[in-house]
């Protein structure tokens, strides 16, 4: 463990933000607006924290395969259509994540799922989370912002007296959490700041935390299910504010300089997916999250997989294959930042899907959506990440025109509730086939 800590510290020093965070653009890319869709014949200071002591994990090694195991592995490989789990010297890009799945009976494993409006409000992630929690245990919803423009299936939130910042719209600001957002107490508010959350019966969880910057003295007053308030002192970077069931929570904050990142609703063990969706974002704002924050919070939450689901916001603006390659290279820089900052965490890249517009009363795909997916796949492979081709998945079922006809998506590429579940099932299905290959080819050494 000491050696691992020394190596991690060396990597942080070598690959500092001064070297990596070079991609800064004044404007992000957005989903197409309605006037673009309806066309008529036109082309369109470093934080130091004591390392958490965790039980020593089992060693997982490659094993000698039987003929039956080899046949089963070959069969599974043939069934995987859209997932490229890059293999190098016998190790795949998702091995670290798959190894962590072996421990979900004893620990809580987090997945950070980044994206744009395609995932905001827990779209896609809510279905994927439920499938993984059913298989590997766990409950709750992970990170929940104090407020959001999007609605959620299982909860409602509100906040007053806070200013919200995100890496897409506030590029000159720093101090973001891993999700790319933060909240600051608003000095203009003369009263106490307050947040609230109401949870439906459909969401089960055991604990509620506040995730925040380092603080060991600020206090908050918490009211659970309209009972009397209790005062809680913030502790470190993550403060437990309630344990057990609850459906309604209100938190009063006194004046504080602490940055808050949201709630954590979760259980003791199993799988958790943290939805990191920001409307209009193309991913480039994530360069404004410091490597030190990513490292600290990934250790704090035991994060074992990061998913980047971007691309749709770029598709309407790409004018050639060469341009698609340029955009793919920008994504490559993002993947490298996370790969170097968090070398022990698996990364999965999901391409943009198919999307289109109406030309002469007919739905037509943007011409370079497929080219961008190809370039994102190349960038993922070059950076040592796994890749899921969402564009190919949609093309296999009629492209955007087919998905619109089947009620899975709107013409601009946003998925319906049916489409979200369909996509989540496809992604989960291929991940589990790859996981079975991992299980067949590896063995635990106690």
C-alpha positions as CSV (number, residue, x, y, z in Angstrom):
1,X,0.0,0.0,0.0
2,X,2.8,2.4,0.8
3,X,4.4,1.6,-2.6
4,X,1.1,2.3,-4.4
5,X,0.8,5.6,-2.5
6,X,4.3,6.6,-3.5
7,X,3.7,5.7,-7.2
8,X,0.4,7.7,-7.2
9,X,2.1,10.7,-5.7
10,X,4.9,10.5,-8.4
11,X,2.3,10.3,-11.2
12,X,0.4,13.3,-9.8
13,X,3.7,15.3,-9.8
14,X,4.7,14.3,-13.3
15,X,1.3,14.8,-14.9
16,X,0.2,18.0,-13.3
17,X,-2.5,20.3,-14.5
18,X,0.1,22.7,-15.9
19,X,0.9,20.1,-18.5
20,X,-2.5,18.6,-19.2
21,X,-5.1,21.4,-18.9
22,X,-4.3,23.0,-22.2
23,X,-7.6,22.7,-24.0
24,X,-9.6,25.8,-23.3
25,X,-12.4,27.0,-25.6
26,X,-14.6,30.0,-25.1
27,X,-17.7,28.2,-26.3
28,X,-19.0,24.7,-25.9
29,X,-21.2,22.9,-28.4
30,X,-24.9,22.3,-28.0
31,X,-27.7,20.1,-29.2
32,X,-29.3,21.5,-32.3
33,X,-32.0,24.1,-31.8
34,X,-35.4,23.8,-33.4
35,X,-34.6,26.3,-36.1
36,X,-31.7,24.1,-37.2
37,X,-33.8,21.0,-37.3
38,X,-36.6,22.3,-39.4
39,X,-34.8,23.0,-42.7
40,X,-36.2,23.2,-46.2
41,X,-33.7,21.8,-48.7
42,X,-30.6,23.6,-47.1
43,X,-27.5,21.8,-45.9
44,X,-27.2,22.3,-42.9
45,X,-3.1,24.6,-3.8
46,X,-2.8,20.8,-3.7
47,X,-5.0,19.0,-1.1
48,X,-3.3,16.4,1.1
49,X,-5.5,13.9,2.9
50,X,-4.8,10.9,5.0
51,X,-5.2,7.8,2.9
52,X,-8.2,5.7,3.9
53,X,-7.3,2.2,5.2
54,X,-9.1,-0.5,3.2
55,X,-9.0,-4.3,3.5
56,X,-6.4,-5.9,1.3
57,X,-8.0,-7.2,-1.9
58,X,-7.7,-10.6,-3.4
59,X,-5.1,-11.0,-6.2
60,X,-6.8,-11.7,-9.6
61,X,-4.6,-13.4,-12.1
62,X,-5.0,-15.0,-15.6
63,X,-5.7,-18.7,-15.5
64,X,-5.1,-21.7,-17.8
65,X,-8.3,-22.2,-19.8
66,X,-10.0,-25.5,-20.5
67,X,-11.3,-26.2,-24.0
68,X,-14.9,-25.5,-22.8
69,X,-13.9,-22.1,-21.4
70,X,-12.1,-21.2,-24.6
71,X,-15.2,-22.1,-26.6
72,X,-17.5,-20.1,-24.3
73,X,-15.1,-17.0,-24.5
74,X,-15.0,-17.3,-28.3
75,X,-18.8,-17.4,-28.4
76,X,-19.1,-14.4,-26.2
77,X,-16.7,-12.4,-28.3
78,X,-18.8,-13.1,-31.4
79,X,-21.9,-11.8,-29.6
80,X,-20.4,-8.5,-28.6
81,X,-21.2,-6.1,-31.4
82,X,-20.7,-2.5,-30.1
83,X,-18.2,-2.7,-27.2
84,X,-14.5,-2.7,-27.8
85,X,-12.9,-3.6,-24.5
86,X,-9.3,-2.9,-25.7
87,X,-6.9,-5.7,-24.8
88,X,-3.1,-5.2,-24.3
89,X,-0.8,-7.9,-23.2
90,X,-3.7,-10.0,-21.9
91,X,-5.2,-7.1,-19.9
92,X,-8.3,-5.2,-21.0
93,X,-9.3,-1.6,-20.4
94,X,-12.1,-2.7,-18.1
95,X,-10.1,-5.2,-16.0
96,X,-9.9,-2.8,-13.0
97,X,-13.6,-2.3,-13.0
98,X,-14.4,-6.0,-13.4
99,X,-12.1,-6.8,-10.6
100,X,-13.9,-4.3,-8.4
101,X,-17.2,-6.1,-9.2
102,X,-15.8,-9.1,-7.4
103,X,-15.9,-7.0,-4.1
104,X,-19.4,-5.5,-4.2
105,X,-20.6,-7.8,-1.5
106,X,-18.3,-6.2,1.0
107,X,-17.8,-2.6,-0.4
108,X,-19.4,0.2,-2.3
109,X,-18.1,0.8,-5.8
110,X,-18.8,4.1,-7.6
111,X,-19.1,4.8,-11.3
112,X,-18.8,8.4,-12.5
113,X,-21.0,8.8,-15.6
114,X,-20.3,12.1,-17.5
115,X,-22.5,13.5,-20.2
116,X,-24.7,16.3,-21.5
117,X,-28.4,16.7,-21.7
118,X,-28.7,13.2,-23.0
119,X,-28.1,12.1,-19.3
120,X,-29.2,15.1,-17.2
121,X,-31.9,14.4,-14.6
122,X,-30.6,10.8,-14.3
123,X,-31.6,9.9,-17.8
124,X,-30.1,6.6,-18.9
125,X,-28.1,6.3,-15.7
126,X,-31.3,5.5,-13.7
127,X,-32.0,2.5,-15.8
128,X,-28.4,1.3,-15.9
129,X,-28.0,1.8,-12.1
130,X,-31.1,-0.3,-11.4
131,X,-29.8,-3.1,-13.5
132,X,-26.4,-3.1,-11.9
133,X,-27.7,-2.8,-8.4
134,X,-30.1,-5.7,-9.0
135,X,-27.1,-7.8,-10.1
136,X,-24.4,-6.6,-7.7
137,X,-26.3,-5.0,-4.8
138,X,-26.6,-1.5,-3.7
139,X,-29.3,1.2,-3.5
140,X,-29.7,4.9,-3.5
141,X,-29.0,7.4,-6.3
142,X,-25.4,8.5,-5.6
143,X,-24.6,12.2,-6.2
144,X,-27.6,14.5,-6.4
145,X,-27.1,18.2,-7.0
146,X,-28.9,20.7,-4.6
147,X,-31.0,21.8,-7.6
148,X,-31.2,21.1,-11.3
149,X,-33.1,22.3,-14.4
150,X,-34.0,18.7,-15.1
151,X,-36.6,16.6,-13.3
152,X,-35.8,13.3,-11.6
153,X,-37.8,10.1,-11.5
154,X,-37.5,9.5,-7.8
155,X,-36.9,12.9,-6.1
156,X,-37.4,16.6,-6.1
157,X,-34.8,19.1,-4.9
158,X,-34.6,22.8,-4.2
159,X,-32.0,25.3,-2.9
160,X,-32.0,29.0,-2.0
161,X,-29.1,31.2,-0.8
162,X,-26.6,29.4,-3.0
163,X,-24.9,30.2,-6.2
164,X,-24.4,27.3,-8.5
165,X,-21.4,27.0,-10.9
166,X,-20.5,24.4,-13.5
167,X,-17.5,23.8,-15.7
168,X,-19.4,24.6,-18.9
169,X,-20.9,28.0,-18.1
170,X,-18.3,29.2,-15.6
171,X,-15.0,28.4,-17.2
172,X,-13.0,31.1,-15.3
173,X,-14.1,29.6,-12.0
174,X,-12.2,26.8,-10.1
175,X,-12.8,24.5,-7.2
176,X,-15.3,22.2,-8.8
177,X,-16.0,18.7,-7.5
178,X,-15.6,15.6,-9.7
179,X,-19.1,16.1,-11.3
180,X,-18.1,19.6,-12.6
181,X,-20.4,21.5,-10.4
182,X,-20.2,23.4,-7.0
183,X,-22.4,25.5,-4.8
184,X,-21.2,28.6,-2.8
185,X,-23.1,30.4,-0.1
186,X,-24.5,33.6,-1.6
187,X,-23.1,36.6,0.2
188,X,-26.0,38.6,-1.2
189,X,-28.5,36.5,0.8
190,X,-29.0,38.1,4.2
191,X,-30.6,35.0,5.7
192,X,-29.5,31.4,6.1
193,X,-29.2,29.3,2.9
194,X,-31.4,26.2,2.7
195,X,-31.6,23.1,0.6
196,X,-34.3,20.5,0.6
197,X,-35.0,17.1,-0.9
198,X,-38.2,15.0,-1.2
199,X,-37.8,11.3,-2.1
200,X,-40.5,9.0,-3.5
201,X,-41.2,5.5,-2.2
202,X,-39.5,4.0,-5.3
203,X,-36.0,5.0,-4.1
204,X,-34.4,3.1,-1.3
205,X,-31.2,4.2,0.5
206,X,-29.6,3.8,3.9
207,X,-27.4,7.0,4.3
208,X,-27.4,10.6,3.2
209,X,-24.2,12.6,3.1
210,X,-23.1,16.1,2.2
211,X,-20.2,16.1,-0.2
212,X,-18.1,19.3,0.2
213,X,-14.7,20.8,0.3
214,X,-12.6,20.3,3.5
215,X,-14.4,21.6,6.5
216,X,-14.2,20.6,10.2
217,X,-16.0,23.4,11.9
218,X,-19.1,24.7,9.9
219,X,-22.4,23.5,11.2
220,X,-25.7,22.7,9.5
221,X,-29.2,22.1,10.9
222,X,-31.0,19.1,9.5
223,X,-34.7,18.4,9.8
224,X,-35.8,14.9,8.8
225,X,-39.5,14.2,7.9
226,X,-40.5,17.5,9.5
227,X,-39.1,16.6,12.9
228,X,-37.1,18.9,15.1
229,X,-33.8,20.1,13.8
230,X,-30.5,18.6,14.8
231,X,-27.2,20.4,14.5
232,X,-24.3,18.6,12.7
233,X,-20.7,19.7,12.3
234,X,-19.2,19.2,8.9
235,X,-16.4,16.6,8.9
236,X,-13.5,16.4,6.4
237,X,-14.8,16.2,2.8
238,X,-18.0,14.0,3.3
239,X,-20.4,14.4,6.2
240,X,-23.0,11.9,7.2
241,X,-26.2,13.9,8.0
242,X,-28.7,11.1,8.2
243,X,-28.8,7.3,8.6
244,X,-31.9,5.3,7.9
245,X,-35.0,5.8,5.9
246,X,-36.5,9.3,5.2
247,X,-38.7,10.9,2.6
248,X,-38.3,14.6,3.3
249,X,-35.1,16.5,4.4
250,X,-34.4,20.1,4.9
251,X,-30.9,21.5,5.7
252,X,-30.2,25.1,6.9
253,X,-26.7,26.5,6.3
254,X,-25.1,29.4,8.2
255,X,-22.7,31.7,6.4
256,X,-19.8,29.5,5.2
257,X,-17.0,29.7,2.7
258,X,-17.1,26.0,2.1
259,X,-17.9,24.7,-1.4
260,X,-20.6,22.1,-1.6
261,X,-21.0,19.5,-4.4
262,X,-24.4,18.0,-3.5
263,X,-25.9,15.1,-1.6
264,X,-24.9,11.4,-1.7
265,X,-27.8,9.0,-1.3
266,X,-26.5,5.5,-1.0
267,X,-26.1,2.2,0.9
268,X,-23.3,0.3,2.6
269,X,-22.2,-1.8,-0.4
270,X,-22.9,-2.7,-4.0
271,X,-22.9,-0.4,-7.1
272,X,-23.5,3.3,-7.3
273,X,-23.7,5.5,-10.4
274,X,-23.1,9.2,-10.0
275,X,-24.8,11.1,-12.8
276,X,-22.6,14.0,-13.9
277,X,-24.7,15.5,-16.6
278,X,-24.5,19.2,-17.7
279,X,-26.8,20.5,-20.4
280,X,-25.0,21.7,-23.5
281,X,-21.6,20.4,-22.4
282,X,-19.2,18.8,-24.8
283,X,-16.7,17.6,-22.1
284,X,-14.0,20.2,-22.5
285,X,-15.0,22.0,-19.3
286,X,-13.8,18.9,-17.4
287,X,-10.2,20.2,-17.9
288,X,-11.1,22.7,-15.2
289,X,-11.4,20.0,-12.5
290,X,-8.1,19.6,-10.8
291,X,-6.3,16.3,-10.8
292,X,-5.9,16.6,-7.0
293,X,-9.7,16.8,-6.6
294,X,-10.3,13.8,-9.0
295,X,-7.8,11.8,-7.0
296,X,-9.1,12.7,-3.6
297,X,-12.8,12.2,-4.4
298,X,-12.2,9.0,-6.3
299,X,-10.5,7.5,-3.2
300,X,-13.2,8.9,-1.0
301,X,-15.9,7.2,-3.0
302,X,-14.0,4.1,-4.2
303,X,-14.6,5.0,-7.9
304,X,-13.7,2.2,-10.2
305,X,-15.2,3.2,-13.6
306,X,-15.5,6.5,-15.4
307,X,-17.9,6.8,-18.4
308,X,-17.7,9.6,-20.9
309,X,-20.9,9.9,-23.0
310,X,-20.5,12.9,-25.3
311,X,-20.5,13.6,-29.0
312,X,-24.1,14.7,-29.9
313,X,-23.4,18.4,-29.2
314,X,-20.6,18.3,-31.8
315,X,-22.4,16.4,-34.6
316,X,-24.4,19.3,-36.1
317,X,-21.3,21.4,-36.5
318,X,-18.9,18.9,-38.2
319,X,-18.4,19.7,-41.8
320,X,-15.9,17.1,-43.0
321,X,-14.1,13.9,-42.0
322,X,-11.0,16.0,-41.3
323,X,-13.0,18.1,-38.9
324,X,-14.4,15.0,-37.2
325,X,-10.8,13.9,-36.7
326,X,-10.0,17.2,-35.1
327,X,-12.9,16.9,-32.7
328,X,-11.8,13.3,-32.0
329,X,-8.4,14.6,-31.1
330,X,-9.8,17.0,-28.5
331,X,-11.7,14.1,-26.9
332,X,-8.4,12.2,-26.9
333,X,-6.8,14.9,-24.8
334,X,-9.7,14.7,-22.3
335,X,-9.3,10.9,-22.0
336,X,-5.6,11.3,-21.5
337,X,-6.1,13.8,-18.7
338,X,-8.2,11.3,-16.7
339,X,-6.1,8.3,-17.7
340,X,-3.0,9.9,-16.3
341,X,-4.7,11.4,-13.3
342,X,-6.5,8.2,-12.4
343,X,-4.4,5.3,-13.9
344,X,-6.0,2.7,-11.6
345,X,-9.6,3.5,-12.8
346,X,-11.2,2.0,-15.9
347,X,-12.6,4.3,-18.5
348,X,-15.4,3.6,-20.9
349,X,-16.1,6.0,-23.8
350,X,-19.6,6.1,-25.3
351,X,-19.9,7.8,-28.7
352,X,-22.5,10.2,-29.8
353,X,-25.5,8.5,-31.4
354,X,-27.3,9.3,-34.6
355,X,-29.2,12.5,-34.9
356,X,-30.8,14.5,-37.7
357,X,-33.1,17.2,-39.0
358,X,-36.0,17.5,-41.3
359,X,-35.1,18.3,-44.9
360,X,-38.0,18.6,-47.5
361,X,-40.3,17.0,-44.9
362,X,-38.1,13.9,-44.4
363,X,-35.8,13.1,-41.5
364,X,-32.2,12.9,-42.5
365,X,-29.1,12.1,-40.4
366,X,-26.3,14.6,-40.1
367,X,-23.7,13.4,-42.6
368,X,-20.7,13.1,-40.3
369,X,-22.3,11.5,-37.2
370,X,-20.7,8.2,-38.1
371,X,-17.3,9.8,-38.8
372,X,-17.3,11.3,-35.3
373,X,-18.1,8.0,-33.7
374,X,-15.2,6.4,-35.6
375,X,-12.8,9.1,-34.4
376,X,-14.1,8.8,-30.8
377,X,-13.4,5.1,-31.1
378,X,-9.8,5.8,-32.3
379,X,-9.3,8.3,-29.5
380,X,-10.5,5.8,-26.9
381,X,-8.3,3.1,-28.2
382,X,-5.2,5.4,-28.4
383,X,-5.8,6.5,-24.8
384,X,-6.3,2.9,-23.5
385,X,-10.1,3.2,-22.9
386,X,-12.9,0.9,-23.7
387,X,-15.4,2.1,-26.3
388,X,-19.1,1.6,-26.9
389,X,-20.4,2.6,-30.4
390,X,-23.8,4.2,-29.8
391,X,-24.0,5.4,-33.4
392,X,-23.6,1.8,-34.7
393,X,-26.3,0.6,-32.2
394,X,-28.7,3.1,-33.6
395,X,-27.8,2.4,-37.2
396,X,-28.5,-1.3,-36.7
397,X,-32.1,-0.3,-36.0
398,X,-32.8,2.2,-38.7
399,X,-30.7,5.1,-37.6
400,X,-32.4,8.3,-36.2
401,X,-35.3,7.9,-38.6
402,X,-35.9,4.4,-37.3
403,X,-35.6,5.4,-33.7
404,X,-38.0,8.3,-34.1
405,X,-40.5,6.0,-35.8
406,X,-40.2,3.4,-33.0
407,X,-40.6,6.1,-30.3
408,X,-37.1,5.7,-29.0
409,X,-35.8,9.2,-29.8
410,X,-36.7,12.7,-31.2
411,X,-35.1,13.8,-34.4
412,X,-32.4,15.8,-32.5
413,X,-31.1,12.6,-31.0
414,X,-32.5,13.0,-27.5
415,X,-33.8,9.6,-26.3
416,X,-37.3,9.0,-25.0
417,X,-37.9,7.0,-21.8
418,X,-38.2,3.9,-23.9
419,X,-35.0,4.8,-25.8
420,X,-33.1,5.4,-22.6
421,X,-34.0,2.0,-21.3
422,X,-33.3,0.3,-24.6
423,X,-29.8,1.9,-24.8
424,X,-29.1,1.1,-21.1
425,X,-30.0,-2.5,-21.6
426,X,-27.8,-2.8,-24.7
427,X,-24.8,-1.2,-22.9
428,X,-25.4,-3.4,-19.8
429,X,-25.8,-6.5,-21.9
430,X,-22.5,-6.1,-23.7
431,X,-20.7,-5.1,-20.5
432,X,-21.9,-8.2,-18.8
433,X,-20.7,-10.4,-21.7
434,X,-17.3,-8.8,-21.4
435,X,-17.5,-9.3,-17.7
436,X,-18.2,-13.0,-18.1
437,X,-15.1,-13.3,-20.4
438,X,-13.2,-11.7,-17.6
439,X,-14.5,-14.2,-15.0
440,X,-13.8,-17.1,-17.2
441,X,-10.2,-16.1,-17.9
442,X,-9.2,-14.9,-14.4
443,X,-9.1,-16.5,-10.9
444,X,-8.9,-15.1,-7.4
445,X,-5.9,-15.8,-5.3
446,X,-6.7,-15.4,-1.6
